Amino acid sequence: MVDAGAIAVIDGHDGVGHVLTMLATQEAITRARAHGIGAVAVRNSNHFGTCMYYTRRVAAAGCVAMLTSNGGPAMAPWGGRKKIIGTNPWSVAAPVGTRAPFVVDMAATGVARGKIYLARNKQLPIPLGWAINQAGEPTTDPQEAIDGIILPMAEHKGYAIAAMVDMLSGVLTGSGFLSAAHSPYHTAEPSHCGHLMIAMDIAKFQPLAQFTARMEAFTNEIKAVPLAKGFDEVLYPGEIEDNNDATFRREGLTLPEETLADLRRLAQHTGLVAALPC
């Protein structure tokens, strides 16, 4: 591990991405408290789930967070037809006083790859525009999409964002980048993916209470905009996820049967069969 004051670098040695990223989150908060900003790079890690799981924790600690991560090839560079760039998600989060935190969490592709795997597990088609097959043709078949190329959001702009995230997460951290990073769905080789977590201590910029009051004014103005036709409410980034979180905690989650079957197989393999429903 590199320890350089506001900056740290953690070598994950192909460890569990969730554990490594939580360590990076805690380190970034600690360093932000001491230096105003904390930047923690993680190299040789693995997929960690959703970015906002970690950035929300930084926001809860009174900091503004930015997290980037790269992954295995899923889309081609704009103008090319070979996939070498990952979906490469990134997230920014900040506290909003009495409201749900402001959270942006998105992949650079038009859709997160996990949604395509979910559609396959549910045996549902995907919308046109999400992906092309290996022949370069638009497809609604999720398996063809997985075998083919997922399309970037906003065409060339999504490609540029994905490349930027790969530079921060792979090149800067000293981890794998482009085709040297591997998907969690391909386990024959180490992932070599990297992450960059940055935390900024709000109190070093202005009093925290002043910032959260300003954030409430910021979100209030967004929500007060007149509604477009067909909409019931204007939501600011992160609000719908917070609403869904409350609903799922109250009502539980419904998982596809294929996902449940996979969990049962893992439970049997690890001796946790009794922990899962039949």
C-alpha positions in Angstrom: 0.0 0.0 0.0 1.2 3.5 -0.9 0.6 6.1 1.9 1.2 9.7 0.7 -1.0 11.8 3.0 -4.1 12.7 1.0 -3.3 9.9 -1.5 -3.2 6.2 -0.9 -2.9 3.2 -3.3 -4.1 -0.2 -2.3 -3.1 -3.4 -4.1 -6.0 -5.8 -3.9 -4.1 -8.9 -5.0 -7.2 -10.2 -6.8 -9.3 -9.9 -3.6 -13.0 -9.3 -3.2 -14.0 -6.0 -4.8 -16.7 -5.2 -2.3 -14.2 -5.5 0.7 -11.5 -3.6 -1.1 -13.8 -0.7 -2.1 -15.2 -0.4 1.4 -11.6 -0.1 2.7 -10.9 2.5 0.1 -14.1 4.4 1.1 -13.1 4.4 4.8 -9.5 5.5 3.9 -10.8 8.3 1.6 -13.0 9.7 4.4 -10.2 9.5 6.9 -7.8 11.3 4.6 -10.4 13.9 3.7 -10.9 14.7 7.4 -7.1 15.2 7.7 -6.3 16.9 4.4 -9.6 18.3 3.1 -9.5 15.7 0.2 -8.7 12.0 0.2 -8.0 10.1 -3.0 -7.6 6.3 -2.8 -6.7 4.2 -5.8 -7.3 0.4 -5.8 -5.5 -1.8 -8.3 -5.9 -5.5 -9.0 -9.4 -5.6 -7.6 -12.7 -7.2 -8.8 -16.2 -6.0 -9.5 -17.8 -4.4 -6.4 -21.5 -4.2 -7.3 -23.0 -0.7 -7.6 -20.9 2.5 -7.2 -23.6 4.3 -5.2 -23.4 1.8 -2.3 -20.0 3.4 -1.5 -20.5 7.0 -2.5 -23.7 7.2 -0.4 -21.5 6.3 2.6 -19.1 9.1 1.9 -22.0 11.5 1.6 -23.4 10.3 5.0 -20.0 11.2 6.5 -20.3 14.8 5.4 -18.2 14.6 2.3 -18.7 14.8 -1.4 -17.7 11.6 -3.2 -16.6 10.5 -6.6 -16.0 6.9 -7.5 -14.9 5.4 -10.8 -14.3 1.8 -11.8 -13.4 0.0 -15.0 -14.2 -3.5 -16.1 -14.0 -6.1 -18.9 -14.6 -5.2 -22.5 -18.3 -4.6 -23.3 -18.3 -1.9 -26.0 -16.1 -0.8 -28.9 -14.5 2.6 -29.3 -16.6 4.9 -31.4 -16.0 4.0 -35.0 -14.7 0.6 -34.2 -16.2 -2.9 -34.1 -14.1 -4.7 -31.5 -15.1 -4.4 -27.9 -12.2 -3.4 -25.7 -13.8 -0.9 -23.3 -15.9 -1.8 -20.2 -19.2 -0.3 -19.1 -17.0 1.7 -16.7 -19.4 3.1 -14.1 -18.9 6.2 -12.1 -20.8 7.9 -9.2 -20.9 11.3 -7.5 -22.8 11.8 -4.2 -23.4 14.6 -1.7 -25.7 15.0 1.4 -28.9 17.0 1.1 -29.9 17.9 4.7 -33.3 16.4 5.4 -33.7 15.0 1.9 -32.3 11.8 0.3 -28.7 12.3 -0.8 -27.9 13.6 -4.2 -26.5 10.6 -6.1 -25.5 10.1 -9.7 -24.6 6.5 -10.6 -24.3 5.4 -14.2 -22.4 3.3 -16.7 -20.9 4.9 -19.8 -22.9 2.4 -21.9 -26.5 3.1 -22.8 -27.5 0.4 -20.2 -25.6 -1.4 -17.4 -24.5 -4.9 -18.5 -26.2 -6.3 -15.4 -29.6 -5.3 -16.8 -28.9 -7.4 -19.9 -28.0 -10.4 -17.8 -31.2 -9.8 -15.8 -33.3 -9.8 -18.9 -31.6 -13.1 -20.0 -32.4 -14.6 -16.6 -36.0 -13.5 -16.9 -36.2 -14.7 -20.5 -37.2 -11.2 -21.6 -36.2 -9.3 -24.8 -34.2 -6.1 -24.4 -35.1 -2.8 -26.2 -33.6 -2.0 -29.5 -30.7 0.4 -29.1 -29.1 -1.3 -26.2 -26.7 -3.5 -28.2 -25.7 -5.0 -31.5 -24.9 -8.7 -32.2 -21.6 -10.1 -33.4 -22.7 -9.3 -37.0 -23.1 -5.7 -36.1 -26.9 -5.8 -36.3 -29.4 -4.4 -33.7 -30.7 -7.1 -31.4 -33.4 -7.6 -28.8 -31.9 -11.0 -27.7 -30.0 -10.5 -24.4 -27.6 -13.4 -25.2 -26.8 -11.9 -28.6 -26.1 -8.6 -26.8 -23.8 -10.3 -24.3 -21.9 -12.0 -27.1 -22.0 -8.9 -29.2 -21.4 -5.2 -28.3 -23.2 -3.0 -25.8 -23.7 0.5 -27.2 -22.4 3.6 -25.5 -24.8 6.2 -24.2 -25.0 9.4 -26.3 -23.0 7.8 -29.0 -19.4 9.2 -29.1 -19.9 11.0 -25.8 -20.5 7.8 -24.0 -17.3 6.3 -25.5 -15.3 9.4 -24.4 -16.7 9.1 -20.8 -15.9 5.3 -20.7 -12.3 6.1 -21.9 -11.9 8.8 -19.2 -13.1 6.4 -16.5 -10.7 3.7 -17.7 -7.8 6.2 -17.5 -8.7 7.1 -13.9 -9.5 3.6 -12.8 -7.0 1.6 -14.8 -4.1 3.7 -16.0 -3.7 6.0 -13.0 -4.2 3.3 -10.4 -1.6 1.0 -11.9 -4.3 -1.6 -12.6 -5.4 -3.2 -15.9 -7.1 -1.1 -18.6 -9.0 -1.7 -21.8 -8.6 -5.4 -22.9 -6.3 -6.1 -19.9 -9.3 -5.8 -17.5 -11.7 -8.7 -17.4 -15.4 -9.1 -16.6 -16.6 -10.8 -13.4 -18.6 -13.1 -15.8 -15.3 -14.5 -17.1 -13.4 -16.2 -14.3 -10.6 -17.9 -16.2 -8.3 -15.0 -15.5 -7.9 -12.4 -12.8 -10.1 -9.3 -13.3 -7.3 -6.7 -12.9 -9.9 -4.0 -12.6 -9.2 -0.8 -10.7 -11.1 1.8 -8.8 -10.6 5.4 -7.7 -12.4 6.8 -4.7 -12.2 10.6 -4.0 -13.7 12.1 -0.9 -13.9 15.9 -0.3 -14.6 17.2 3.3 -17.4 19.7 2.9 -16.5 21.4 6.1 -13.2 22.5 4.6 -15.2 24.4 1.8 -17.9 25.8 4.0 -19.9 24.9 7.1 -21.7 21.6 6.6 -25.0 23.0 7.6 -24.6 25.8 5.1 -23.8 23.3 2.4 -26.8 21.0 3.1 -29.1 24.1 3.2 -27.8 25.1 -0.2 -28.3 21.5 -1.4 -31.9 21.6 -0.2 -32.5 24.9 -2.1 -30.8 23.3 -5.1 -33.1 20.2 -5.1 -36.2 22.3 -4.2 -35.7 24.4 -7.3 -35.3 21.3 -9.5 -38.4 19.7 -8.0 -40.4 22.9 -8.5 -40.1 22.9 -12.3 -43.5 22.6 -14.0 -44.2 19.0 -15.1 -43.8 17.8 -18.6 -46.7 15.9 -20.1 -46.9 12.3 -18.7 -44.9 13.0 -15.6 -46.2 13.1 -12.0 -43.1 14.4 -10.3 -39.7 15.8 -11.0 -37.0 13.8 -9.3 -33.4 14.8 -8.6 -30.6 12.3 -9.1 -30.6 9.7 -6.3 -34.2 10.3 -5.2 -35.8 7.4 -7.1 -33.2 5.0 -5.8 -33.8 6.2 -2.2 -37.6 5.7 -2.7 -36.9 2.2 -4.1 -34.7 1.4 -1.2 -37.5 2.2 1.3 -40.0 0.1 -0.8 -37.7 -2.9 -1.0 -36.9 -2.8 2.7 -40.6 -2.7 3.4 -41.8 -5.2 0.9 -38.7 -7.4 0.1 -37.1 -8.2 -3.2 -38.4 -10.5 -6.0 -35.6 -12.4 -7.8 -35.8 -14.3 -11.1 -36.0 -18.1 -10.6 -32.7 -18.6 -12.5 -31.0 -16.3 -10.0 -32.5 -18.2 -7.1 -31.4 -21.4 -8.6 -27.8 -20.0 -8.8 -28.0 -18.9 -5.2 -29.2 -22.4 -4.1 -26.3 -24.0 -5.9 -23.8 -21.7 -4.2 -25.5 -22.3 -0.9 -25.2 -26.0 -1.3 -21.5 -25.7 -2.4 -20.7 -23.5 0.7 -22.8 -25.4 3.2 -25.4 -22.7 3.6 -28.4 -24.6 2.3 -30.5 -24.0 5.4 -30.2 -20.2 5.0 -32.1 -20.2 1.7 -35.8 -20.9 1.1 -36.7 -23.9 -1.0 
